[in-house]
Amino acid sequence: MITLRDQNVAELRSLLDRAREFYTAQVQNKKISVDPQLLQNQMIVQAFIESSTRTKTSFELAARRLGLNSVAFSPAQSALNKGESLKDTALTLKALGATCFVVRDTSSSTPFQIAEWTGCPVISAGHGAMEHPTQALLDALTLETVWGHGGIAGKTIVICGDIDHSRVARSQTFLFTALGAQVVWVGPKTLVPQDRRLFPKNLQVEYDFDHVLFDRTLGKKPDAVVMLRLQFERHEKTGAIPSVREYRHFWGMTADREKKLSPEVKILHPGPINRGVEIDGGVAESSRSLVELQVEHGIATRMAVMERAIQRAYPGGMRS
């Protein structure tokens, strides 16, 4: 589970259905049946080379609820600081019993490399600016919790902001389109990828946020709006945006914009949030916001992904 591009739709639906089962059990405080033989003797290495709060914690809790042996790998306290290569580190972890890796890194190639070196299943917890597949899956589960099973089909989902550096936006675009939604990108021209050959042909690209939200001549009104974190640490000195203040004025989900939206429009944000920049604090906490529900769905979604990765890699379970 490193990319959602060209994934089988039936497989994606199956993953979402399983995640929904886990989430229902979570809400009802019930245990859900998993195959103990499948999960026995599995060792999941949580390799968060890049820092994380929501994703890291939810993966750790997901592994615990599945009954998996989970080991947190800390780069700062590893031999990487002594000059050991990432390849040798990965092979060492495999020799110590690792059977699956969860990987988050600023490098886009790391999950692919670890999969190649070790032959183990690898789940991306976000790599470079490329993809963040489990975030997109939990966002889809969140929307279908509101819209019903299969409810994404036929909807218009707007993704707004710093798309060029957003791995979430890429995974969401692949997944939402595969599930039958119309995806619209909107943001400053300097922050919207110009090379879109890898993306669905029906992807719609706009640059005027108000036009997308309120001009009916554009087409169908949005059913959901995903606000992306402005990675302003990358842009304040590069001129990619005129200023944070102007960015908020043109592309932020302000309280004024939120009030003009149709009541049924939902707002998402994958976090972390820059309050008062890409989204106002009151909007993030409003009744139309699904931000907290997104976080709640993280554990169940990652349980489903880890279980499926292990099923595919070790269909007969691990031998003791």
C-alpha beads as a LAMMPS data file, in Angstrom:
LAMMPS data file: protein, C-alpha beads

320 atoms
319 bonds

1 atom types
1 bond types

-500.0 500.0 xlo xhi
-500.0 500.0 ylo yhi
-500.0 500.0 zlo zhi

Masses

1 110.0

Atoms # bond

1 1 1 0.000 0.000 0.000
2 1 1 2.302 2.690 -1.325
3 1 1 0.193 4.227 -4.070
4 1 1 -3.508 4.420 -4.891
5 1 1 -2.861 5.040 -8.557
6 1 1 -4.409 2.339 -10.748
7 1 1 -5.617 0.317 -7.751
8 1 1 -8.420 -2.172 -8.361
9 1 1 -11.736 -0.527 -7.449
10 1 1 -13.166 -3.739 -5.997
11 1 1 -10.112 -4.020 -3.729
12 1 1 -10.528 -0.418 -2.598
13 1 1 -14.199 -1.019 -1.827
14 1 1 -13.287 -4.154 0.106
15 1 1 -10.764 -2.215 2.190
16 1 1 -13.300 0.499 2.972
17 1 1 -15.911 -2.093 3.938
18 1 1 -13.460 -3.775 6.292
19 1 1 -12.461 -0.415 7.783
20 1 1 -16.156 0.317 8.351
21 1 1 -16.490 -2.969 10.267
22 1 1 -13.537 -2.043 12.464
23 1 1 -14.908 1.462 13.042
24 1 1 -18.367 0.183 13.985
25 1 1 -16.786 -2.184 16.502
26 1 1 -14.670 0.686 17.810
27 1 1 -17.698 2.926 18.359
28 1 1 -19.675 0.122 20.003
29 1 1 -16.670 -0.886 22.123
30 1 1 -16.799 -4.415 20.752
31 1 1 -14.127 -6.785 19.568
32 1 1 -14.104 -7.771 15.926
33 1 1 -12.916 -11.150 14.774
34 1 1 -9.508 -11.394 13.144
35 1 1 -7.626 -14.502 12.124
36 1 1 -5.196 -15.239 14.994
37 1 1 -3.164 -17.621 12.861
38 1 1 -2.736 -14.901 10.247
39 1 1 -1.488 -12.305 12.725
40 1 1 0.513 -14.654 14.953
41 1 1 4.278 -13.979 14.991
42 1 1 3.933 -10.854 12.837
43 1 1 6.254 -7.978 13.694
44 1 1 5.326 -4.570 12.355
45 1 1 8.111 -1.985 12.291
46 1 1 6.788 1.574 12.552
47 1 1 9.540 3.481 10.740
48 1 1 8.595 7.139 11.077
49 1 1 11.702 8.796 9.699
50 1 1 9.640 11.975 9.291
51 1 1 7.781 13.302 12.326
52 1 1 4.050 12.710 12.745
53 1 1 1.315 12.866 15.373
54 1 1 -2.026 11.652 13.966
55 1 1 -0.708 9.067 11.532
56 1 1 1.957 7.634 13.839
57 1 1 -0.346 7.340 16.847
58 1 1 -3.195 5.801 14.879
59 1 1 -0.905 3.211 13.247
60 1 1 0.452 2.241 16.665
61 1 1 -3.046 1.931 18.133
62 1 1 -4.229 0.008 15.065
63 1 1 -1.420 -2.531 15.443
64 1 1 -2.205 -2.913 19.143
65 1 1 -5.902 -3.526 18.501
66 1 1 -5.052 -6.159 15.921
67 1 1 -2.840 -7.870 18.483
68 1 1 0.284 -7.373 16.407
69 1 1 3.812 -7.134 17.756
70 1 1 4.629 -3.522 16.923
71 1 1 8.105 -1.999 17.182
72 1 1 8.704 1.744 16.919
73 1 1 11.884 2.539 14.993
74 1 1 13.517 5.823 16.025
75 1 1 16.004 7.169 13.451
76 1 1 17.473 9.572 16.007
77 1 1 18.495 6.641 18.221
78 1 1 19.533 4.260 15.457
79 1 1 22.754 3.391 13.671
80 1 1 21.688 5.716 10.869
81 1 1 23.286 8.430 12.987
82 1 1 26.553 6.482 12.867
83 1 1 26.588 6.328 9.098
84 1 1 24.765 3.041 8.509
85 1 1 22.867 3.000 5.232
86 1 1 19.100 2.808 5.147
87 1 1 19.399 -0.474 3.257
88 1 1 21.523 -2.090 5.965
89 1 1 19.159 -0.774 8.637
90 1 1 16.140 -2.260 6.854
91 1 1 17.877 -5.608 6.366
92 1 1 18.904 -5.637 10.030
93 1 1 15.315 -5.079 11.106
94 1 1 14.177 -7.897 8.836
95 1 1 16.816 -10.204 10.306
96 1 1 15.462 -9.339 13.748
97 1 1 12.031 -10.553 12.697
98 1 1 10.302 -7.677 10.915
99 1 1 7.568 -8.987 8.600
100 1 1 5.923 -5.676 7.612
101 1 1 7.009 -2.036 7.540
102 1 1 5.012 1.152 8.006
103 1 1 7.143 3.940 6.538
104 1 1 6.952 7.718 6.600
105 1 1 9.759 9.785 5.126
106 1 1 10.459 13.044 3.337
107 1 1 11.982 10.997 0.518
108 1 1 9.511 9.738 -2.074
109 1 1 11.563 6.624 -2.820
110 1 1 11.995 5.185 0.696
111 1 1 8.916 2.876 0.841
112 1 1 9.696 1.432 -2.594
113 1 1 13.337 0.844 -1.637
114 1 1 12.500 -0.910 1.636
115 1 1 10.011 -3.146 -0.161
116 1 1 12.647 -4.063 -2.745
117 1 1 15.442 -4.645 -0.234
118 1 1 13.467 -6.703 2.277
119 1 1 10.734 -8.376 0.223
120 1 1 8.321 -7.457 3.025
121 1 1 4.992 -5.678 2.586
122 1 1 5.369 -1.929 3.043
123 1 1 2.614 0.536 3.926
124 1 1 3.254 4.182 3.191
125 1 1 2.387 6.528 6.025
126 1 1 3.233 9.405 3.707
127 1 1 6.283 9.625 1.464
128 1 1 7.760 12.822 0.100
129 1 1 5.255 14.903 -1.781
130 1 1 4.010 11.839 -3.624
131 1 1 1.227 10.033 -1.731
132 1 1 -0.438 9.311 1.595
133 1 1 -2.783 6.415 0.762
134 1 1 -4.185 5.636 4.219
135 1 1 -5.145 9.283 4.730
136 1 1 -7.142 9.239 1.502
137 1 1 -8.814 5.975 2.523
138 1 1 -9.858 7.315 5.916
139 1 1 -11.155 10.478 4.239
140 1 1 -13.262 8.338 1.903
141 1 1 -14.567 6.376 4.879
142 1 1 -15.417 9.657 6.607
143 1 1 -17.410 10.921 3.636
144 1 1 -19.252 7.618 3.249
145 1 1 -20.128 7.701 6.943
146 1 1 -22.000 10.914 6.141
147 1 1 -23.223 10.105 2.623
148 1 1 -23.797 6.378 2.991
149 1 1 -22.117 3.335 1.485
150 1 1 -20.970 4.162 -2.046
151 1 1 -22.057 7.754 -1.514
152 1 1 -18.938 9.281 -3.046
153 1 1 -20.071 8.249 -6.531
154 1 1 -21.513 11.199 -8.403
155 1 1 -20.311 13.791 -5.885
156 1 1 -18.115 16.809 -6.629
157 1 1 -15.150 17.110 -4.281
158 1 1 -13.011 20.249 -4.315
159 1 1 -9.399 20.056 -3.109
160 1 1 -8.039 23.521 -2.336
161 1 1 -4.619 24.874 -1.535
162 1 1 -1.012 23.767 -1.753
163 1 1 -1.637 20.838 -4.068
164 1 1 1.865 20.842 -5.530
165 1 1 3.397 19.700 -2.230
166 1 1 0.436 17.662 -0.958
167 1 1 0.759 13.892 -0.931
168 1 1 -2.763 13.794 0.502
169 1 1 -4.182 15.597 -2.528
170 1 1 -2.571 13.111 -4.901
171 1 1 -3.914 10.050 -3.098
172 1 1 -7.347 11.634 -2.694
173 1 1 -7.497 12.457 -6.393
174 1 1 -6.742 8.870 -7.403
175 1 1 -9.140 7.375 -4.842
176 1 1 -12.102 9.746 -5.109
177 1 1 -12.019 9.537 -8.905
178 1 1 -11.856 5.730 -8.788
179 1 1 -14.910 5.751 -6.516
180 1 1 -16.867 7.823 -9.031
181 1 1 -16.455 11.410 -7.839
182 1 1 -15.613 14.497 -9.872
183 1 1 -12.466 16.005 -8.380
184 1 1 -11.704 19.721 -8.735
185 1 1 -8.320 21.223 -7.867
186 1 1 -8.177 24.900 -6.983
187 1 1 -5.323 27.055 -5.727
188 1 1 -2.672 29.550 -6.825
189 1 1 -1.119 28.694 -10.178
190 1 1 2.246 28.472 -8.439
191 1 1 0.934 25.703 -6.136
192 1 1 -1.019 23.585 -8.620
193 1 1 0.967 20.927 -10.535
194 1 1 1.308 21.851 -14.180
195 1 1 2.260 18.357 -15.316
196 1 1 -0.901 16.331 -14.788
197 1 1 -0.252 13.413 -17.116
198 1 1 -0.377 10.868 -14.283
199 1 1 -3.740 12.061 -13.031
200 1 1 -7.266 11.163 -14.194
201 1 1 -8.251 12.787 -17.468
202 1 1 -11.483 14.144 -16.017
203 1 1 -9.643 16.067 -13.274
204 1 1 -10.863 19.664 -13.285
205 1 1 -8.395 22.477 -12.490
206 1 1 -9.386 26.001 -11.457
207 1 1 -7.627 28.935 -9.803
208 1 1 -10.491 31.094 -8.480
209 1 1 -11.816 29.656 -5.208
210 1 1 -14.963 31.795 -5.086
211 1 1 -15.743 30.868 -8.661
212 1 1 -15.527 27.169 -7.763
213 1 1 -17.624 27.523 -4.619
214 1 1 -20.366 29.880 -5.761
215 1 1 -20.523 30.304 -9.565
216 1 1 -23.158 27.869 -10.821
217 1 1 -22.013 28.364 -14.427
218 1 1 -18.959 26.247 -13.568
219 1 1 -21.097 23.159 -13.242
220 1 1 -22.333 21.183 -10.271
221 1 1 -21.838 22.840 -6.886
222 1 1 -19.322 21.172 -4.541
223 1 1 -20.531 18.518 -2.127
224 1 1 -17.320 18.570 -0.081
225 1 1 -14.272 20.814 0.170
226 1 1 -10.886 19.546 1.324
227 1 1 -8.675 22.334 2.678
228 1 1 -4.960 21.567 2.544
229 1 1 -2.317 22.867 4.906
230 1 1 -0.371 25.730 3.399
231 1 1 3.231 24.606 3.673
232 1 1 4.277 28.213 4.011
233 1 1 7.703 27.218 5.332
234 1 1 8.435 26.315 1.703
235 1 1 7.035 29.442 0.133
236 1 1 7.509 32.607 2.168
237 1 1 10.995 33.128 0.754
238 1 1 10.377 31.744 -2.731
239 1 1 7.575 34.006 -3.921
240 1 1 5.254 31.098 -4.639
241 1 1 2.583 33.017 -2.734
242 1 1 2.409 36.814 -2.345
243 1 1 1.895 36.568 1.431
244 1 1 0.095 34.396 3.976
245 1 1 -2.467 37.173 4.400
246 1 1 -3.237 37.328 0.688
247 1 1 -3.329 33.549 0.464
248 1 1 -6.041 33.454 3.141
249 1 1 -7.946 36.198 1.342
250 1 1 -8.050 34.362 -1.997
251 1 1 -7.896 30.670 -1.066
252 1 1 -8.718 30.348 2.628
253 1 1 -11.938 28.837 3.982
254 1 1 -12.855 31.928 5.952
255 1 1 -15.923 32.306 8.124
256 1 1 -17.471 34.531 5.448
257 1 1 -17.040 31.898 2.741
258 1 1 -18.329 29.148 5.022
259 1 1 -21.536 31.089 5.703
260 1 1 -22.262 31.362 1.972
261 1 1 -21.973 27.634 1.344
262 1 1 -25.049 25.442 0.995
263 1 1 -25.856 23.786 4.349
264 1 1 -25.084 20.281 3.090
265 1 1 -21.506 21.043 1.941
266 1 1 -18.929 19.261 4.115
267 1 1 -15.443 20.532 4.944
268 1 1 -12.396 18.343 5.544
269 1 1 -8.784 18.993 6.511
270 1 1 -6.159 16.238 6.828
271 1 1 -4.207 18.169 9.466
272 1 1 -2.194 19.651 10.944
273 1 1 -4.203 22.857 10.648
274 1 1 -2.851 26.368 10.290
275 1 1 -5.770 28.148 11.930
276 1 1 -6.520 31.487 10.353
277 1 1 -4.541 30.641 7.220
278 1 1 -6.125 27.952 5.026
279 1 1 -9.098 27.605 7.365
280 1 1 -10.529 29.710 10.166
281 1 1 -10.713 28.097 13.583
282 1 1 -14.470 28.506 13.835
283 1 1 -14.939 26.789 10.484
284 1 1 -12.764 23.847 11.529
285 1 1 -15.025 23.413 14.560
286 1 1 -18.325 24.049 12.788
287 1 1 -21.123 21.531 12.349
288 1 1 -20.188 21.003 8.696
289 1 1 -16.569 20.210 9.554
290 1 1 -15.544 16.545 9.460
291 1 1 -12.062 17.110 10.888
292 1 1 -12.601 15.217 14.151
293 1 1 -14.398 12.395 12.361
294 1 1 -11.413 12.061 10.016
295 1 1 -9.124 11.520 12.998
296 1 1 -11.543 8.988 14.517
297 1 1 -11.487 6.929 11.325
298 1 1 -7.695 6.701 11.271
299 1 1 -7.348 3.665 13.549
300 1 1 -10.001 1.538 11.827
301 1 1 -8.689 2.357 8.355
302 1 1 -5.123 1.484 9.258
303 1 1 -6.254 -1.725 10.917
304 1 1 -7.871 -2.743 7.637
305 1 1 -4.793 -1.830 5.595
306 1 1 -2.346 -3.688 7.852
307 1 1 -4.569 -6.754 7.986
308 1 1 -4.894 -6.801 4.189
309 1 1 -1.164 -6.290 3.620
310 1 1 -0.399 -9.268 5.852
311 1 1 -3.114 -11.403 4.233
312 1 1 -1.631 -10.816 0.797
313 1 1 1.988 -11.341 1.832
314 1 1 1.464 -14.299 4.183
315 1 1 -1.801 -16.010 3.192
316 1 1 -1.061 -19.067 5.328
317 1 1 0.141 -17.082 8.307
318 1 1 3.676 -17.019 9.729
319 1 1 5.345 -20.161 11.007
320 1 1 6.619 -20.043 14.567

Bonds

1 1 1 2
2 1 2 3
3 1 3 4
4 1 4 5
5 1 5 6
6 1 6 7
7 1 7 8
8 1 8 9
9 1 9 10
10 1 10 11
11 1 11 12
12 1 12 13
13 1 13 14
14 1 14 15
15 1 15 16
16 1 16 17
17 1 17 18
18 1 18 19
19 1 19 20
20 1 20 21
21 1 21 22
22 1 22 23
23 1 23 24
24 1 24 25
25 1 25 26
26 1 26 27
27 1 27 28
28 1 28 29
29 1 29 30
30 1 30 31
31 1 31 32
32 1 32 33
33 1 33 34
34 1 34 35
35 1 35 36
36 1 36 37
37 1 37 38
38 1 38 39
39 1 39 40
40 1 40 41
41 1 41 42
42 1 42 43
43 1 43 44
44 1 44 45
45 1 45 46
46 1 46 47
47 1 47 48
48 1 48 49
49 1 49 50
50 1 50 51
51 1 51 52
52 1 52 53
53 1 53 54
54 1 54 55
55 1 55 56
56 1 56 57
57 1 57 58
58 1 58 59
59 1 59 60
60 1 60 61
61 1 61 62
62 1 62 63
63 1 63 64
64 1 64 65
65 1 65 66
66 1 66 67
67 1 67 68
68 1 68 69
69 1 69 70
70 1 70 71
71 1 71 72
72 1 72 73
73 1 73 74
74 1 74 75
75 1 75 76
76 1 76 77
77 1 77 78
78 1 78 79
79 1 79 80
80 1 80 81
81 1 81 82
82 1 82 83
83 1 83 84
84 1 84 85
85 1 85 86
86 1 86 87
87 1 87 88
88 1 88 89
89 1 89 90
90 1 90 91
91 1 91 92
92 1 92 93
93 1 93 94
94 1 94 95
95 1 95 96
96 1 96 97
97 1 97 98
98 1 98 99
99 1 99 100
100 1 100 101
101 1 101 102
102 1 102 103
103 1 103 104
104 1 104 105
105 1 105 106
106 1 106 107
107 1 107 108
108 1 108 109
109 1 109 110
110 1 110 111
111 1 111 112
112 1 112 113
113 1 113 114
114 1 114 115
115 1 115 116
116 1 116 117
117 1 117 118
118 1 118 119
119 1 119 120
120 1 120 121
121 1 121 122
122 1 122 123
123 1 123 124
124 1 124 125
125 1 125 126
126 1 126 127
127 1 127 128
128 1 128 129
129 1 129 130
130 1 130 131
131 1 131 132
132 1 132 133
133 1 133 134
134 1 134 135
135 1 135 136
136 1 136 137
137 1 137 138
138 1 138 139
139 1 139 140
140 1 140 141
141 1 141 142
142 1 142 143
143 1 143 144
144 1 144 145
145 1 145 146
146 1 146 147
147 1 147 148
148 1 148 149
149 1 149 150
150 1 150 151
151 1 151 152
152 1 152 153
153 1 153 154
154 1 154 155
155 1 155 156
156 1 156 157
157 1 157 158
158 1 158 159
159 1 159 160
160 1 160 161
161 1 161 162
162 1 162 163
163 1 163 164
164 1 164 165
165 1 165 166
166 1 166 167
167 1 167 168
168 1 168 169
169 1 169 170
170 1 170 171
171 1 171 172
172 1 172 173
173 1 173 174
174 1 174 175
175 1 175 176
176 1 176 177
177 1 177 178
178 1 178 179
179 1 179 180
180 1 180 181
181 1 181 182
182 1 182 183
183 1 183 184
184 1 184 185
185 1 185 186
186 1 186 187
187 1 187 188
188 1 188 189
189 1 189 190
190 1 190 191
191 1 191 192
192 1 192 193
193 1 193 194
194 1 194 195
195 1 195 196
196 1 196 197
197 1 197 198
198 1 198 199
199 1 199 200
200 1 200 201
201 1 201 202
202 1 202 203
203 1 203 204
204 1 204 205
205 1 205 206
206 1 206 207
207 1 207 208
208 1 208 209
209 1 209 210
210 1 210 211
211 1 211 212
212 1 212 213
213 1 213 214
214 1 214 215
215 1 215 216
216 1 216 217
217 1 217 218
218 1 218 219
219 1 219 220
220 1 220 221
221 1 221 222
222 1 222 223
223 1 223 224
224 1 224 225
225 1 225 226
226 1 226 227
227 1 227 228
228 1 228 229
229 1 229 230
230 1 230 231
231 1 231 232
232 1 232 233
233 1 233 234
234 1 234 235
235 1 235 236
236 1 236 237
237 1 237 238
238 1 238 239
239 1 239 240
240 1 240 241
241 1 241 242
242 1 242 243
243 1 243 244
244 1 244 245
245 1 245 246
246 1 246 247
247 1 247 248
248 1 248 249
249 1 249 250
250 1 250 251
251 1 251 252
252 1 252 253
253 1 253 254
254 1 254 255
255 1 255 256
256 1 256 257
257 1 257 258
258 1 258 259
259 1 259 260
260 1 260 261
261 1 261 262
262 1 262 263
263 1 263 264
264 1 264 265
265 1 265 266
266 1 266 267
267 1 267 268
268 1 268 269
269 1 269 270
270 1 270 271
271 1 271 272
272 1 272 273
273 1 273 274
274 1 274 275
275 1 275 276
276 1 276 277
277 1 277 278
278 1 278 279
279 1 279 280
280 1 280 281
281 1 281 282
282 1 282 283
283 1 283 284
284 1 284 285
285 1 285 286
286 1 286 287
287 1 287 288
288 1 288 289
289 1 289 290
290 1 290 291
291 1 291 292
292 1 292 293
293 1 293 294
294 1 294 295
295 1 295 296
296 1 296 297
297 1 297 298
298 1 298 299
299 1 299 300
300 1 300 301
301 1 301 302
302 1 302 303
303 1 303 304
304 1 304 305
305 1 305 306
306 1 306 307
307 1 307 308
308 1 308 309
309 1 309 310
310 1 310 311
311 1 311 312
312 1 312 313
313 1 313 314
314 1 314 315
315 1 315 316
316 1 316 317
317 1 317 318
318 1 318 319
319 1 319 320
